[in-house]
Amino acid sequence: MWDTTKDYRILVASKARENYLNLIPTASFRGNWNKKQAIDLAKQMNSDFQSLTYSYLEGDELVNSPDVAELTKKAEQIIDALGGDNWNKKFLSNSPKEEREKTQENIAKVRFFLDTIIGLKNRLTLGPINDPIIGVDIKVGEVMSVTQHPKNENLMLCNVNLSKRAITVVTNDLNVKDNNKVGVSLLPPQSFSDIVSEGMFLGMDGSILKEVDGELGSMPKGIPIESLNETRNLVENYLK
């Protein structure tokens, strides 16, 4: 039986909702958005998560359950409440220079929450996998540009194309280059010397994988299981 009470996908999405609700009331986003609705919709997700967590449904019944559909719908409504598809760009452009770094960090946290909800159905289609790595999206990306971190010579800033969007990833692999095809775990955002990283490259033995197989934005194919170890650890720590 599929024990949905211990499913990492549901646990991570539920945790991300809690963190979003702690963040959004005090987030200093400037612009035209419906803050009350953005909060209320996330609060309403609680009943959906409760029902989903204790459903013990399996297979297509779980994937196509009303609870998953409602969570997806509410996440899309939250995007509308935030200002529509380009909500993040609008908030960033309206942010004063002295608040820009904090605004970027808050935007990244909100995007992680929305990613975990909107991607939940696709992750559930993979079946009853009892492994923390299933709690987050792992995608094929292409490194579009690489620059040295302005405050840390041991870190590189990478602009990574995931097909439908781009993210910033901070890495300590100094040999990463433009056009590297990489595997990226979309993890809770983390700040490295004031630069927010929205994910982590898959890698092993101190080096990232640079020739990952698969279409941009899809799950990587044929990657070494060892390259997922750090993602597994970070997901477990996130849930503690």
PASE-812456 format. One line per 3 residues: number of its first residue (from 1); their letters; for each residue x, y, z negated of N, C-alpha, C. Coordinates in steps of 0.02 Angstrom, whole numbers. Atoms other than C-alpha are relative to their C-alpha. Layout:
<nodes>
NUM = A = X Y Z X Y Z X Y Z | ...
</nodes>
This chain:
<nodes>
1 = MWD = 42 -60 0 0 0 0 44 62 0 | -36 -64 -5 59 176 42 -16 41 -62 | 10 -37 62 83 261 -127 10 75 13
4 = TTK = -4 -71 -17 43 441 -83 19 44 -60 | -19 -40 59 77 497 -263 76 10 -3 | -73 -5 2 263 470 -231 30 15 68
7 = DYR = -24 -14 -67 275 520 -49 38 66 1 | -43 -59 2 419 643 -28 -28 57 44 | 27 -52 -43 331 736 113 -53 41 -36
10 = ILV = 52 -35 37 183 778 4 29 37 -60 | -32 -31 58 292 816 -147 36 64 18 | -37 -60 -21 404 938 -53 -48 55 21
13 = ASK = 48 -51 -23 257 1027 30 -36 32 -59 | 35 -26 59 168 1044 -137 46 45 -41 | -48 -41 36 326 1111 -221 12 66 36
16 = ARE = -10 -61 -39 352 1235 -80 -59 48 -9 | 59 -43 13 174 1299 -108 6 34 -68 | -9 -29 67 210 1325 -293 51 57 2
19 = NYL = -52 -51 -4 368 1422 -253 -24 61 39 | 30 -56 -39 276 1527 -123 -45 42 -44 | 46 -37 43 144 1574 -251 37 38 -54
22 = NLI = -41 -38 48 281 1627 -372 33 60 33 | -36 -52 -37 363 1733 -237 -45 55 27 | 37 -47 -42 227 1816 -135 -32 58 -38
25 = PTA = 31 -57 35 141 1922 -271 48 59 -10 | -48 -53 13 301 2021 -299 46 14 60 | -41 -11 -60 378 2011 -124 -13 70 27
28 = SFR = 7 -69 -22 410 2188 -65 -4 5 76 | 9 -4 -72 350 2160 113 -37 64 18 | 30 -64 -20 311 2325 198 -33 -8 68
31 = GNW = 36 5 -63 181 2337 334 -73 -15 -12 | 72 13 2 2 2295 374 -13 -75 -6 | 15 70 10 -41 2127 296 -49 -8 -57
34 = NKK = 52 13 51 -176 2049 187 30 -43 -56 | -34 35 54 -84 2005 28 -47 -45 -40 | 48 39 39 -239 1946 -65 -17 -65 36
37 = QAI = 17 60 -38 -286 1825 73 59 -48 4 | -60 42 -4 -107 1762 89 10 -39 -65 | -5 33 65 -113 1719 -97 -57 -49 -10
40 = DLA = 60 41 12 -291 1652 -105 1 -64 40 | -2 60 -43 -267 1532 40 47 -53 -28 | -48 48 29 -114 1454 -42 -28 -30 -64
43 = KQM = 31 27 61 -209 1437 -206 -53 -53 18 | 52 47 -22 -350 1348 -113 30 -66 23 | -32 62 -20 -225 1220 -52 6 -51 -56
46 = NSD = -9 45 57 -215 1148 -227 -47 -59 3 | 49 55 -3 -375 1047 -206 16 -48 57 | -19 43 -56 -316 982 -38 59 -45 -19
49 = FQS = -57 41 21 -151 924 -113 -21 -52 -52 | 23 48 50 -239 843 -260 -34 -59 33 | 36 53 -35 -353 745 -145 48 -42 42
52 = LTY = -47 37 -41 -210 698 -28 47 -43 -41 | -48 35 43 -92 647 -168 -29 -65 -27 | 31 59 30 -215 524 -243 -46 -37 49
55 = SYL = 43 31 -50 -293 465 -80 16 -74 10 | -24 68 -15 -188 305 -59 -22 -23 69 | 16 18 -68 -239 311 123 63 -24 36
58 = EGD = -56 26 -38 -129 228 252 -8 16 74 | 0 -5 -72 -81 250 434 -38 60 27 | 37 -54 -33 -195 351 547 -51 33 -45
61 = ELV = 49 -29 46 -320 375 407 31 56 -40 | -35 -52 38 -192 474 309 19 58 46 | -23 -52 -47 -119 568 458 -58 44 23
64 = NSP = 57 -37 -27 -292 619 520 -52 17 -54 | 47 -14 55 -370 648 349 -21 73 -1 | 23 -70 5 -473 806 317 47 43 -42
67 = DVA = -45 -38 43 -347 857 183 60 27 39 | -57 -22 -41 -201 863 306 -23 54 49 | 27 -49 -46 -310 957 430 -12 67 -35
70 = ELT = 14 -61 37 -362 1083 297 64 36 -19 | -64 -31 17 -183 1113 241 30 36 61 | -26 -31 -62 -130 1147 421 -39 63 17
73 = KKA = 43 -57 -15 -278 1262 448 15 59 -45 | -13 -54 47 -243 1362 291 69 32 12 | -66 -27 -15 -58 1380 336 -3 47 60
76 = EQI = 8 -43 -59 -108 1451 506 -37 64 -19 | 36 -60 22 -229 1570 419 46 46 -41 | -48 -40 38 -88 1626 303 44 39 48
79 = IDA = -40 -35 -50 16 1669 456 -38 61 26 | 42 -56 -21 -129 1778 516 -3 54 -54 | 4 -48 55 -142 1858 344 66 39 -8
82 = LGG = -65 -33 5 45 1897 348 11 50 57 | -6 -47 -56 21 1989 513 6 -31 68 | -3 33 -65 20 1859 651 66 -33 14
85 = DNW = -58 41 -18 153 1762 745 67 34 -13 | -64 -36 9 287 1897 729 3 34 -68 | 4 -31 66 252 1933 545 70 13 -29
88 = NKK = -66 -7 29 433 1904 495 40 58 30 | -36 -54 -34 504 2024 625 -27 68 -21 | 31 -63 21 380 2158 573 22 20 -70
91 = FLS = -22 -14 68 425 2143 389 73 23 -1 | -71 -16 0 610 2149 428 12 70 30 | -10 -66 -31 596 2301 542 -25 56 -45
94 = NSP = 27 -51 45 496 2394 407 40 5 -65 | -37 2 62 621 2352 271 55 53 -2 | -56 -48 7 736 2492 208 67 -37 -2
97 = KEE = -65 31 -4 921 2457 230 21 -32 -66 | -22 25 65 950 2435 44 -40 -61 -23 | 41 57 19 813 2302 35 3 -56 52
100 = REK = 1 46 -58 854 2211 197 21 -71 -19 | -24 67 18 952 2066 122 -52 -39 -40 | 52 32 41 817 2029 -8 -60 -17 43
103 = TQE = 57 14 -44 682 2042 125 14 -61 44 | -19 58 -41 775 1918 236 -6 -65 -40 | 4 59 43 788 1797 91 -72 -20 -13
106 = NIA = 70 15 14 603 1811 49 -36 -26 63 | 29 24 -63 554 1789 232 19 -73 12 | -23 69 -10 660 1631 241 -37 -49 -46
109 = KVR = 36 43 47 574 1561 86 -72 -11 22 | 69 7 -25 401 1595 158 -1 -45 61 | -2 42 -60 451 1515 323 10 -74 -19
112 = FFL = -9 69 22 510 1359 231 -66 -29 -24 | 66 22 23 341 1346 144 -46 -16 59 | 44 11 -57 247 1364 308 22 -59 42
115 = DTI = -27 57 -38 362 1239 395 -20 -66 -32 | 16 63 33 331 1106 263 -73 -18 7 | 72 13 -7 143 1125 280 -18 -18 73
118 = IGL = 18 10 -70 128 1140 469 33 -63 28 | -34 61 -25 254 998 498 -19 -63 -37 | 18 58 42 173 884 369 -31 -56 40
121 = KNR = 33 52 -38 63 791 492 49 -40 42 | -49 36 -42 207 749 609 46 -44 -42 | -42 42 43 314 687 465 -38 -60 -26
124 = LTL = 40 56 24 172 578 402 -9 -54 53 | 8 50 -54 157 495 573 58 -50 1 | -58 46 1 327 414 538 -12 -60 -46
127 = GPI = 18 57 41 242 298 414 25 4 -71 | -17 0 72 273 248 232 75 -10 -12 | -73 2 10 458 291 216 15 28 -69
130 = NDP = -16 -22 68 520 302 37 72 25 -4 | -67 -29 -2 669 416 63 -7 76 -3 | 6 -74 6 694 600 13 9 37 66
133 = IIG = -13 -36 -63 755 645 188 -63 11 40 | 62 -7 -38 578 623 253 -40 61 -23 | 37 -56 29 522 771 146 9 65 38
136 = VDI = -12 -62 -38 593 902 266 8 -17 74 | -10 10 -72 604 926 454 74 -3 15 | -68 6 -25 765 871 537 -3 4 76
139 = KVG = 9 -14 -71 786 939 713 67 5 36 | -57 -12 -43 907 946 857 2 75 16 | -8 -70 -16 976 1121 882 62 11 42
142 = EVM = -59 -20 -39 1101 1211 992 28 64 -29 | -33 -59 27 1226 1334 922 6 52 55 | 0 -53 -50 1201 1497 1016 56 51 -11
145 = SVT = -56 -46 15 1332 1604 928 29 -17 -68 | -36 14 62 1461 1588 791 41 62 -19 | -40 -55 25 1537 1727 686 25 -17 -70
148 = QHP = -25 12 67 1642 1729 530 -42 38 -51 | 37 -33 54 1551 1769 368 37 64 -20 | -33 -64 15 1586 1953 329 30 4 -70
151 = KNE = -25 -3 69 1619 1916 145 36 -63 -23 | -32 63 19 1692 1741 148 34 -31 61 | -38 24 -57 1830 1687 267 -4 -75 9
154 = NLM = 6 73 -5 1793 1504 232 -69 -23 24 | 67 17 -23 1616 1512 301 -13 30 69 | 20 -25 -66 1542 1533 475 -75 9 3
157 = LCN = 71 -13 -10 1373 1606 524 -19 -23 70 | 20 28 -65 1283 1512 662 -73 18 15 | 68 -11 -24 1131 1567 761 -19 -63 40
160 = VNL = 16 66 -27 1045 1403 805 -69 -1 33 | 62 5 -37 912 1376 938 -33 -68 -13 | 37 62 12 779 1248 888 -57 -8 50
163 = SKR = 49 2 -54 679 1268 1049 -53 54 -7 | 55 -48 8 530 1366 981 18 57 -47 | -22 -52 45 628 1472 858 75 -6 -10
166 = AIT = -71 1 17 802 1516 801 8 11 -75 | -14 -9 71 875 1506 626 73 15 -11 | -70 -11 20 1034 1557 536 22 -57 -45
169 = VVT = -29 53 41 1142 1418 466 71 21 -19 | -67 -14 25 1295 1450 357 36 -66 -10 | -37 63 5 1428 1315 369 73 13 -19
172 = NDL = -71 -5 16 1602 1283 302 44 -37 51 | -38 32 -54 1652 1191 461 25 56 46 | -29 -56 -37 1770 1318 539 10 -15 74
175 = NVK = -10 20 -70 1777 1221 703 -65 -1 41 | 63 -2 -37 1594 1243 751 5 52 55 | -5 -44 -58 1575 1324 923 -67 9 35
178 = DNN = 58 -10 -42 1446 1394 1042 -13 -63 41 | 23 56 -40 1345 1261 1133 6 -68 -33 | 2 64 37 1376 1126 1002 -72 -21 -9
181 = KVG = 67 27 10 1222 1015 996 0 -34 -68 | -5 20 70 1188 987 812 -66 -27 -27 | 59 20 38 1069 905 691 -7 47 -59
184 = VSL = 11 -49 52 990 1026 568 -57 -21 -46 | 53 10 50 895 993 407 -28 68 -20 | 31 -64 20 771 1133 373 -15 -4 -74
187 = LPP = 2 6 73 800 1150 187 -22 66 -32 | 15 -63 35 747 1276 54 57 49 10 | -53 -49 -15 842 1436 98 48 9 -59
190 = QSF = -51 -12 51 1004 1467 5 45 57 23 | -41 -58 -17 1107 1626 -2 74 -16 -14 | -72 9 6 1295 1615 28 33 68 9
193 = SDI = -31 -66 -2 1381 1779 -17 -44 50 37 | 49 -48 -25 1224 1878 26 -26 -14 70 | 28 21 -65 1187 1786 190 -42 -62 -11
196 = VSE = 46 55 11 1036 1671 191 7 -53 54 | -2 58 -45 1053 1498 268 -67 -35 -4 | 66 31 -2 889 1419 324 4 -76 11
199 = GMF = -7 72 -11 959 1245 350 72 -22 -10 | -67 29 8 1109 1131 345 13 -47 58 | -20 46 -54 1202 1042 484 11 -70 -28
202 = LGM = -16 69 18 1209 853 475 74 -11 13 | -70 12 -9 1386 795 452 27 -52 -49 | -33 49 44 1509 680 365 75 11 2
205 = DGS = -73 -6 4 1690 678 309 24 72 12 | -20 -69 -4 1693 868 301 -9 34 67 | 10 -29 -66 1641 896 482 -71 -12 23
208 = ILK = 69 8 -24 1471 924 563 -1 -42 64 | 10 35 -63 1403 817 704 -11 52 55 | 1 -53 -51 1429 918 864 -25 -24 68
211 = EVD = 27 25 -63 1358 806 1001 -59 -46 -14 | 59 38 20 1189 751 934 -45 -13 60 | 43 19 -55 1072 660 1052 -73 17 -16
214 = GEL = 71 -16 8 892 718 1078 -18 67 29 | 25 -64 -26 784 859 1145 2 53 -54 | 1 -55 48 797 1030 1063 -67 3 -36
217 = GSM = 61 -5 40 672 1044 921 -29 -67 -21 | 25 67 17 646 855 910 45 -31 -53 | -42 36 48 714 729 786 62 -28 36
220 = PKG = -60 28 -30 895 677 820 -5 -75 10 | 0 72 -14 926 504 892 69 -29 -16 | -61 38 9 1055 378 837 53 33 -43
223 = IPI = -49 -32 43 1138 482 702 23 -48 -55 | -24 43 54 1247 397 570 -40 13 -64 | 40 -7 61 1148 365 410 37 41 -52
226 = ESL = -40 -37 49 1293 439 310 -7 76 8 | 6 -72 -13 1261 609 391 -61 30 -34 | 61 -23 33 1096 620 296 7 2 -76
229 = NET = -8 5 72 1169 595 122 -9 66 -36 | 5 -65 35 1184 779 77 -71 27 3 | 70 -20 -4 1008 815 139 -41 -37 -52
232 = RNL = 34 41 50 945 673 30 10 29 -71 | -16 -27 67 1033 745 -123 -34 67 -12 | 28 -66 9 971 921 -94 -76 -2 -7
235 = VEN = 72 7 7 790 866 -73 -17 -25 -70 | 12 25 68 799 767 -235 10 55 -52 | -12 -54 47 873 917 -325 -55 53 3
238 = YLK = 54 -48 -8 737 1029 -254 -62 -20 -40 | 60 26 34 603 919 -332 8 -6 -76 | -11 7 73 684 914 -505 -25 62 -36
</nodes>
